[in-house]
């Protein structure tokens, strides 16, 4: 049996004009996770979405990990949904994202205001009523994420069958780390556990930065071992635990 660890990126810049950029805290969160991983088996492979925050999280993780070289593969199938497009289609005022972000920053509770707007925008997107308006519909997003997961699994199982057929029984780590985003992780967990969309949105809201979700797979099985483990941050102190 092999394991896939889905790792959410570190704290980014939610509400700013450039969300796709880790904060200093986000980089340190990823380094803390890397340090935590030193006690574990050496991963056999890294996969990484091609968004900047995914690559930055992987880089900081490796800095903290300081382990042996591990092959890394960029896979855009693990990219997050386009939150800017979703906000724009929800409210015309969001068509100038930079100006709207600046306006919200002047509110008494900007984070709560933005989170409320974002939650309502997500519900509109997930409803399916306006699929034709979006660059990528909720259904298309889920299909992409699930396809990316199964692409990894199929490759690993094919490699395992090849090794078995040649009689090469050398034991190697079977752990695969995927650096991705909360929406992607939630969509994959929904697929495995057969959750409804509302439950999936609730999962997404609980995802912590650098939270780890472990999947187990074999030829005939795919399951969730645990979801959103952020004990590495709790050990470092409660101030390190962030949602976005």
N, C-alpha and C positions, 0 to 999 in steps of 0.2 A: 504494500500500500504506500502511496506517495502523498505528499502534502503540498498544497499551494497556499501561500500566505498573501492575502490581499492587504496592502498597506496604504492607508489614506495619506495624502501629502501633509506636510507640516502647515502651520498657520500661514495663510496667504494674506491678501490685502482686500478682504471683502468690503465693498462700499467705496473703494478708491477707483480712480480712472484706470488703473492697471492691476486687476485682481491677480493676474497670472504671474505673481512674483512673491516668493516667500519673504515673510518678515524675518528680522533677526531671531525672534523667538521661534519661528517655524524651522529655521535652519538648526537651531540648538535642539529642538525637539527631535529632529531626525538624527542628530548626532547622539543624543541620549539613547534612542532606539538602537543605533549601531553598537554602542557600548554594551547595551543589554544583550545583544545578539552574540557577543563574544563567547558566552557560555553555551551556545547552541551549536549544532552541527553546521559545518561549512555549507552554505547554499550551493546547489549545483548550477543555478542559473538565475539571473535577474531579468525580469521583463519590466518595461517602463513605458507609460503613455508618452506621447510626444509633446505634451504641454510643458511649458517652462517650469512650473511648480513641481511637476513630476520628476524631471531631471535634476532639479535642485535638491529635492528630497533624497533622491538616490545618492547624489554626490555627498551630501552631509552625512547620510547613513554610513557610507563607505569610510568617511573621515573618522567617524566614531568607532566603526567596526575594526578597522586596521587589520583585516584578515587577508587571506590569500586572494589572488586575482580570481574573479568570477565572471564568466561570460555574460554580456549584457545585450539584450535585444530590445529595440524600440518597436512598439506595437500600438498604432493609433486606435485600435479597437478598444483600448482601455481608457480613452480620453473621456472627460466629463461632458455632460450636456452643455450647450451654449447658453449660459445664464443671462448673458446680455441680450441675446435674441429673444429669450423667453420674457424678459422684463419689457423689452420694447413692444412686443406684440400684446402684452397685457395692458399697457398704458402708453398712450401717445407721448406723454411727457418724458418717457424714458428714451425717446428716439435720440436725444442728445444725452448720452449716458454720463458724460463728464459733468455737464451742467446740473443734471438731476442729482448726481452724487454730491456735488458741492452744496446744493440747496438743502438736502437732507442732513448734511453735516452741521447745518446751523440749527437744527431742531434740538429741543431739550434732551431727547433721548434718541439720537440718530440711529443707533444700532437696533433698537426696538422698532423704530419706524421702518427702517430698511428691511428688517426681518419680516414684518407684517406684509409689506409690499411683495417681497420675494415669495412668501408662502402662498399668497393669493395668486401670484403669477404661475407658480408651479401647479396649483390645483387646476387652473384654466388649461395649462398645457397637457396635464395628465388626463383630463376629462375626455379628450379625443374629439371634442365638438368642433375644434378649429384646426385640425391637423394640417390642412392645406396651407395655412398661414406660416408655418414654421419651417426653418431650414431642415430640421430633423424632428419628426414627431416623436412622442413618447414611445409608441410602438416600435418605431425604427431604432430608437436609442436602445431599447431593451434587446432587440434582436442583434444589434451590433455588439453589445457587451457579452451576450451569451455566446455568440459566434466566436468572439476572441477567446473566451474561456475554453470552449471545446476545441479550438484550434491548438491551444497549448496541450490539452489532455491527449488529443489524437497524436500529436507529435511525440509526446513522451511515451505513450503506450506503444507506438510503432517502434521507437528506439529500444524499448524494453523487449519487444518480441524479437527484434534483430539480434540483440545481445544473447537472448536465450537460445536462439537457433544456432548461433556460432559457438555456444558452450563457454562464453566468457562470463564467469560468475564473480568478477571483481566487484566488491561491495563499494558503492559510492553513495553519497548523500542524495536523497530523493526530494529535498526541500527546494521549492521554487518560490522566489519572492517577486511579487508584482506591485510596482509603485503606481498608484492610480488615484481615484477620487471617490468621495462618499456616494455620489449618485450611481456610479458604476458598480460599486460594491453592493449597494442596496438592491440594484436590479438583478445582480447575480444571485444574491441570497433569496430574493423573491422567486426566481426561477427554480431554485433547488427545493425550497420549502413550500412552494405553491401558495404564496401569500397574495392577498389582494392589493390593489394599488394604494388604498388608504394606509394599510399596514406598512407598505413599502416606504411611503412618505414619512411615516412615523419613525421607521428605522433610520432613514436618512437624516432626520433631525437630531438623532442621538449620536451620530458618528463623530468621534473625537479626532482631532488632528494627530496623525501617526498611529491611530488605532489599528489594530491587527485583527483580521478575520481569517481563520484557518479552515481550509477545505481539505477533505480527504477524498482520494479517488483511486479506483482500480479499473480493471476491464469491465466490471459489471456494477460499479457502485460510484456514486458521487454524493457527498454529504457535507454538512456544515458541522465542524467540530466545535468552534466557538466564534463569537461575533464581537468586534469592537473592543478587543483587549488593549487597555492603555495602562497597565500596571507599571510599565517602565516610567511613565510620567508621574504616577502617584508616588512611586518611590523617590522621585526627584523632588517632589513637593507639589501641593495642590495648585500653586500658581502656574504650573506648566500645563495644566489640563485646559484645553480650549476646544471650542466647537468649530470656529471658523476665523 
